[in-house]
Amino acid sequence: MASIKAVIQRKPVLASVILWALAVIFTLVSFTFQDQTGPTYPLDRNFQTAVGLVHYKAVRSENIGTSLKITLFNPVPAGVSGYVRYRRYLSNDEWSTMLFQPATYTISRRGSTESVTGLGVELPSLQERAGKYEYYVYIGDGLGDPVSVTGDKAIYARYKGEVPSAVLALHILIIFASMALAARTVLETAIDGRYHWMLWATVITLLLGGFLLGPLVQYYAFGVWWSGVPYGFDWTDNKVLVELAFWILALFLNVGGRRNRWSIYAAGVVTLIVYFIPHSVFGSEYNYRTGTGHGI
């Protein structure tokens, strides 16, 4: 440690650049994991049939007013066909079936649009915020019975209100900054550096991103400002609340020139755990049987 501190003291600018780069890389890895593992991220996978490989995409989150697309990408092997079996989740609906049809389908997510040519279906839009479909995608090759690509596990797709792009982008940007600052604060603490301003910046950006813009995004999407404790069990809200509690404790134990490094390490570990819990787990959902639920 002494040799590392000596190098940092000789080349402080270079050391700072390296530490910032490490913090940003860590943040990018965490955000990529969050984006691709949550229950609203599209299933974008391959499925092997007797006549060849089929690439499919099953959307799991959509805006009210937009049909839900499930697609098989061209080139679809000759003889491949399929259908989607679906119903509203938490309802008394009977199962419905829709056959795949050849067409070009437009899929949008977070401001980016993709046109997919192949076989697909478009389930009609649900009208309730946090309303969900549960569905199965069956693919057949003409040589046997169609098979569900996810076995006996249903795929779930949740509907939400449209969030203005500027609000969503600002929310993501500030949360990204908060995560990078948290990582940088821990790294600065590890070298026994001047971390106090970083600690303040971490707490402020976490408050702005998670407790100002976060509820605003949720209000646009689901019509509620907060669905965590004490109003519900939304893990996205609750895990950020736990994260904030640890960073505020670290701030309290380090104000006035005090240096309590272990409180910052603890906050860093909690932040790591928070960002490796998939986004939207146990999120808002509408119950069609009772006409109630989070996100009304």
C-alpha positions as CSV (number, residue, x, y, z in Angstrom):
1,M,0.0,0.0,0.0
2,A,2.9,2.4,0.8
3,S,4.4,1.9,-2.7
4,I,1.0,2.6,-4.3
5,K,0.5,5.7,-2.3
6,A,4.0,6.8,-3.3
7,V,3.2,6.4,-7.0
8,I,-0.1,8.3,-6.5
9,Q,1.7,11.2,-4.8
10,R,4.3,11.4,-7.6
11,K,1.7,11.3,-10.4
12,P,-1.6,12.4,-8.9
13,V,-3.2,13.4,-12.2
14,L,-2.5,10.1,-13.8
15,A,-3.7,8.2,-10.7
16,S,-6.9,10.2,-10.7
17,V,-7.6,9.4,-14.4
18,I,-7.0,5.7,-13.8
19,L,-9.3,5.7,-10.8
20,W,-12.1,7.5,-12.7
21,A,-11.7,5.1,-15.6
22,L,-12.0,2.2,-13.3
23,A,-15.2,3.7,-11.7
24,V,-16.7,4.3,-15.2
25,I,-15.9,0.8,-16.4
26,F,-17.4,-0.7,-13.2
27,T,-20.5,1.4,-13.7
28,L,-20.9,0.4,-17.4
29,V,-20.6,-3.3,-16.4
30,S,-23.2,-2.9,-13.7
31,F,-25.6,-1.0,-16.0
32,T,-25.2,-3.6,-18.7
33,F,-26.1,-6.4,-16.3
34,Q,-29.1,-4.4,-15.0
35,D,-30.3,-3.7,-18.5
36,Q,-30.1,-7.3,-19.8
37,T,-31.2,-9.3,-16.8
38,G,-34.3,-7.6,-15.6
39,P,-37.8,-9.2,-16.2
40,T,-38.7,-6.4,-18.7
41,Y,-35.7,-7.0,-21.0
42,P,-36.7,-8.7,-24.3
43,L,-35.9,-12.4,-24.6
44,D,-33.6,-12.4,-27.6
45,R,-32.4,-15.9,-28.2
46,N,-31.9,-18.9,-30.5
47,F,-34.0,-22.0,-30.7
48,Q,-32.8,-25.2,-32.3
49,T,-35.2,-27.1,-34.6
50,A,-34.7,-30.2,-36.7
51,V,-34.6,-28.0,-39.8
52,G,-32.3,-25.3,-38.5
53,L,-31.7,-22.6,-36.0
54,V,-34.4,-20.0,-35.3
55,H,-33.7,-16.6,-33.8
56,Y,-36.6,-15.1,-31.9
57,K,-37.3,-12.0,-29.9
58,A,-40.1,-11.9,-27.3
59,V,-40.9,-8.4,-26.0
60,R,-41.6,-8.1,-22.2
61,S,-42.4,-4.4,-21.8
62,E,-44.4,-2.1,-23.9
63,N,-46.2,1.3,-23.9
64,I,-50.0,1.4,-23.7
65,G,-51.3,1.9,-27.2
66,T,-48.6,-0.2,-28.9
67,S,-49.1,-3.8,-29.8
68,L,-46.9,-6.4,-28.3
69,K,-44.6,-8.0,-30.9
70,I,-43.1,-11.5,-30.8
71,T,-41.0,-12.3,-33.8
72,L,-38.9,-14.9,-35.6
73,F,-36.1,-13.3,-37.6
74,N,-35.4,-14.0,-41.2
75,P,-34.0,-16.3,-42.5
76,V,-36.6,-18.6,-41.0
77,P,-35.8,-22.2,-42.0
78,A,-38.2,-23.7,-44.5
79,G,-41.0,-25.6,-42.8
80,V,-40.9,-23.6,-39.5
81,S,-44.1,-22.2,-38.2
82,G,-45.5,-21.4,-34.8
83,Y,-48.0,-19.6,-32.6
84,V,-48.3,-17.7,-29.4
85,R,-50.7,-18.8,-26.6
86,Y,-51.6,-15.9,-24.4
87,R,-53.9,-14.4,-21.8
88,R,-53.9,-11.4,-19.4
89,Y,-52.0,-12.2,-16.2
90,L,-54.0,-12.3,-12.9
91,S,-57.2,-12.6,-14.8
92,N,-59.9,-15.2,-15.4
93,D,-59.4,-15.1,-19.2
94,E,-59.4,-18.2,-21.3
95,W,-56.2,-18.9,-23.3
96,S,-56.1,-17.4,-26.8
97,T,-53.9,-18.4,-29.7
98,M,-52.4,-16.3,-32.5
99,L,-50.5,-17.8,-35.4
100,F,-47.2,-16.4,-36.7
101,Q,-47.6,-14.4,-39.9
102,P,-44.9,-13.2,-42.4
103,A,-44.4,-9.4,-42.2
104,T,-42.0,-6.6,-41.1
105,Y,-42.4,-5.7,-37.5
106,T,-41.2,-2.5,-35.7
107,I,-39.9,-2.9,-32.2
108,S,-38.9,0.2,-30.1
109,R,-37.1,0.3,-26.8
110,R,-35.6,3.3,-25.0
111,G,-35.6,5.6,-28.0
112,S,-34.2,3.0,-30.5
113,T,-36.3,1.4,-33.2
114,E,-35.6,-1.9,-34.9
115,S,-37.4,-3.3,-38.0
116,V,-37.6,-7.1,-38.0
117,T,-38.6,-9.1,-41.1
118,G,-39.7,-12.6,-40.6
119,L,-42.6,-14.4,-38.9
120,G,-44.4,-12.7,-36.0
121,V,-47.5,-11.8,-34.1
122,E,-48.9,-8.6,-32.6
123,L,-50.9,-9.0,-29.4
124,P,-53.4,-6.1,-28.9
125,S,-52.3,-3.5,-26.4
126,L,-53.5,-3.7,-22.9
127,Q,-55.0,-0.5,-21.6
128,E,-54.2,-0.7,-17.8
129,R,-50.9,0.6,-16.4
130,A,-49.0,-2.4,-15.0
131,G,-51.3,-4.8,-16.8
132,K,-49.5,-7.9,-17.9
133,Y,-49.7,-10.6,-20.5
134,E,-48.5,-14.1,-19.8
135,Y,-47.7,-16.1,-22.9
136,Y,-45.9,-19.0,-24.5
137,V,-44.1,-19.1,-27.8
138,Y,-44.5,-22.3,-29.7
139,I,-42.2,-23.2,-32.7
140,G,-42.8,-26.2,-35.0
141,D,-40.6,-27.6,-37.7
142,G,-43.2,-29.7,-39.5
143,L,-41.6,-32.9,-38.2
144,G,-43.2,-33.0,-34.8
145,D,-45.5,-31.1,-32.4
146,P,-44.6,-27.4,-31.8
147,V,-42.5,-26.8,-28.7
148,S,-42.6,-24.0,-26.2
149,V,-39.3,-22.1,-26.4
150,T,-39.4,-21.6,-22.6
151,G,-40.7,-25.0,-21.7
152,D,-43.4,-24.9,-19.0
153,K,-42.4,-21.3,-17.9
154,A,-44.6,-18.5,-19.2
155,I,-43.2,-15.3,-20.5
156,Y,-44.6,-12.1,-18.9
157,A,-44.9,-8.7,-20.6
158,R,-45.9,-5.6,-18.7
159,Y,-47.6,-2.5,-20.1
160,K,-46.8,1.0,-18.9
161,G,-47.6,4.7,-19.7
162,E,-45.1,6.4,-22.0
163,V,-42.3,8.2,-20.2
164,P,-41.0,11.4,-21.9
165,S,-37.6,10.7,-23.5
166,A,-36.0,13.7,-21.8
167,V,-37.1,12.6,-18.3
168,L,-36.0,9.0,-18.8
169,A,-32.6,10.1,-20.3
170,L,-32.0,12.5,-17.4
171,H,-33.0,9.9,-14.8
172,I,-30.6,7.3,-16.4
173,L,-27.8,9.9,-16.7
174,I,-27.9,11.0,-13.1
175,I,-28.2,7.4,-11.8
176,F,-25.2,6.6,-13.9
177,A,-23.3,9.5,-12.4
178,S,-24.3,8.5,-8.9
179,M,-23.0,4.9,-9.5
180,A,-19.8,6.2,-10.9
181,L,-19.3,8.6,-8.0
182,A,-20.0,5.8,-5.5
183,A,-17.4,3.6,-7.1
184,R,-14.9,6.5,-7.3
185,T,-15.6,7.4,-3.6
186,V,-14.8,3.8,-2.5
187,L,-11.6,3.8,-4.6
188,E,-10.5,7.2,-3.2
189,T,-11.2,5.9,0.3
190,A,-9.1,2.8,-0.4
191,I,-6.0,5.0,-1.2
192,D,-6.8,7.1,1.9
193,G,-7.4,10.2,-0.3
194,R,-9.7,13.2,-0.2
195,Y,-13.0,11.5,-0.6
196,H,-15.3,13.9,1.3
197,W,-16.5,15.9,-1.7
198,M,-17.1,12.7,-3.6
199,L,-19.2,11.4,-0.7
200,W,-21.4,14.5,-0.8
201,A,-21.7,14.2,-4.6
202,T,-22.7,10.6,-4.4
203,V,-25.5,11.3,-1.9
204,I,-26.8,14.3,-3.9
205,T,-26.9,12.6,-7.2
206,L,-28.5,9.5,-5.6
207,L,-31.2,11.8,-4.2
208,L,-31.8,13.5,-7.5
209,G,-31.7,10.3,-9.6
210,G,-33.4,7.9,-7.3
211,F,-35.8,10.0,-5.3
212,L,-36.7,12.9,-7.6
213,L,-36.5,11.7,-11.1
214,G,-37.1,8.0,-10.2
215,P,-40.6,8.7,-8.8
216,L,-41.3,11.0,-11.8
217,V,-40.5,8.2,-14.2
218,Q,-42.6,5.8,-12.1
219,Y,-45.5,8.3,-12.1
220,Y,-45.5,8.6,-15.9
221,A,-45.2,4.8,-16.3
222,F,-47.6,3.5,-13.6
223,G,-49.4,6.5,-12.2
224,V,-47.8,6.2,-8.7
225,W,-44.9,8.2,-7.2
226,W,-43.7,5.4,-4.9
227,S,-44.5,1.7,-4.5
228,G,-41.9,0.7,-2.0
229,V,-42.0,0.7,1.8
230,P,-44.4,1.6,3.4
231,Y,-46.8,1.4,0.4
232,G,-45.6,-1.7,-1.3
233,F,-42.9,-4.2,-2.0
234,D,-41.4,-2.9,-5.3
235,W,-37.8,-4.0,-5.1
236,T,-36.6,-1.2,-7.4
237,D,-37.8,1.4,-4.9
238,N,-36.9,-0.5,-1.8
239,K,-33.3,-1.4,-2.8
240,V,-32.5,2.2,-3.7
241,L,-34.0,3.2,-0.3
242,V,-31.6,0.8,1.4
243,E,-28.7,2.1,-0.7
244,L,-29.5,5.7,0.3
245,A,-29.6,4.8,4.0
246,F,-26.1,3.4,3.9
247,W,-24.7,6.4,2.1
248,I,-26.3,8.8,4.5
249,L,-24.9,6.9,7.4
250,A,-21.5,7.1,5.8
251,L,-21.9,10.8,5.2
252,F,-22.9,11.3,8.9
253,L,-19.9,9.4,10.1
254,N,-17.5,11.4,7.9
255,V,-18.7,15.0,8.3
256,G,-16.7,17.6,10.0
257,G,-13.3,16.1,9.0
258,R,-14.0,12.7,10.5
259,R,-12.8,9.7,8.6
260,N,-14.7,6.5,9.0
261,R,-13.6,4.4,6.0
262,W,-15.4,1.3,6.9
263,S,-18.8,3.0,6.6
264,I,-17.9,3.9,3.0
265,Y,-16.8,0.4,2.2
266,A,-20.1,-0.9,3.6
267,A,-22.1,1.6,1.5
268,G,-20.0,0.5,-1.5
269,V,-20.8,-3.2,-0.9
270,V,-24.6,-2.4,-0.5
271,T,-24.5,-0.4,-3.8
272,L,-22.8,-3.4,-5.6
273,I,-25.5,-5.7,-4.3
274,V,-28.3,-3.3,-5.3
275,Y,-27.0,-3.0,-8.9
276,F,-26.7,-6.7,-9.3
277,I,-30.4,-7.3,-8.3
278,P,-32.2,-7.3,-11.7
279,H,-34.2,-4.2,-12.4
280,S,-38.0,-4.3,-12.0
281,V,-38.1,-7.5,-9.9
282,F,-41.4,-7.7,-8.0
283,G,-42.5,-4.5,-9.7
284,S,-45.9,-3.0,-10.3
285,E,-48.7,-5.3,-11.6
286,Y,-52.4,-4.9,-12.2
287,N,-54.8,-7.6,-10.9
288,Y,-57.6,-8.0,-13.4
289,R,-59.6,-10.3,-11.1
290,T,-59.9,-7.6,-8.4
291,G,-59.4,-4.4,-10.5
292,T,-56.7,-3.3,-8.2
293,G,-52.9,-3.4,-7.9
294,H,-49.8,-1.3,-7.9
295,G,-49.5,1.1,-10.8
296,I,-53.1,2.2,-11.0
